[in-house]
Amino acid sequence: MIEVAIDHIAHGWSADEVSRQHPGLTLSQVHSALSCYYDNATEFEQEIAASLERSERMARANSNSPLRSKLRAKGLLG
């Protein structure tokens, strides 16, 4: 459900386009997901923000991984 809402918001996709991009979902399911999102937007937006923060934290934690260090040493990574 969150992925449907994110696609709708971030890409500006209509329900029809979300359904085309997610062939496993019917148009009715997309409309249901968007309806649920709009009925609970505050909670969903908090969850989306928390998920983004977790992703950013993991990216920062992995920015100096041994593999990245080796690739930087070989000039293969900026």
Backbone hydrogen bonds, N-H to C=O, Kabsch-Sander energy under -0.5 kcal/mol:
donor,donor_aa,acceptor,acceptor_aa,energy
5,A,1,M,-2.2
6,I,2,I,-3.0
7,D,3,E,-2.6
8,H,4,V,-2.3
9,I,5,A,-2.6
10,A,6,I,-3.3
11,H,7,D,-1.6
12,G,8,H,-0.7
13,W,7,D,-1.1
18,V,14,S,-2.6
19,S,15,A,-2.3
20,R,16,D,-2.0
21,Q,17,E,-2.6
22,H,18,V,-1.5
25,L,22,H,-2.6
30,V,26,T,-2.1
31,H,27,L,-2.5
32,S,28,S,-2.3
33,A,29,Q,-2.5
34,L,30,V,-2.7
35,S,31,H,-2.5
36,C,32,S,-2.5
37,Y,33,A,-2.4
38,Y,34,L,-2.8
39,D,35,S,-2.2
40,N,36,C,-1.2
40,N,37,Y,-0.7
41,A,38,Y,-0.7
44,F,40,N,-2.3
45,E,41,A,-3.0
46,Q,42,T,-1.9
47,E,43,E,-2.1
48,I,44,F,-2.8
49,A,45,E,-2.3
50,A,46,Q,-2.4
51,S,47,E,-2.4
52,L,48,I,-2.4
53,E,49,A,-2.3
54,R,50,A,-2.3
55,S,51,S,-2.3
56,E,52,L,-2.5
57,R,53,E,-2.5
58,M,54,R,-2.3
59,A,55,S,-2.3
60,R,56,E,-2.4
61,A,57,R,-2.3
62,N,58,M,-1.8
63,S,59,A,-0.5
63,S,60,R,-0.9
65,S,62,N,-1.5
69,S,65,S,-2.5
70,K,66,P,-2.3
71,L,67,L,-2.5
72,R,68,R,-2.5
73,A,69,S,-2.3
74,K,70,K,-1.5
75,G,72,R,-1.6
76,L,71,L,-2.9
77,L,71,L,-0.8
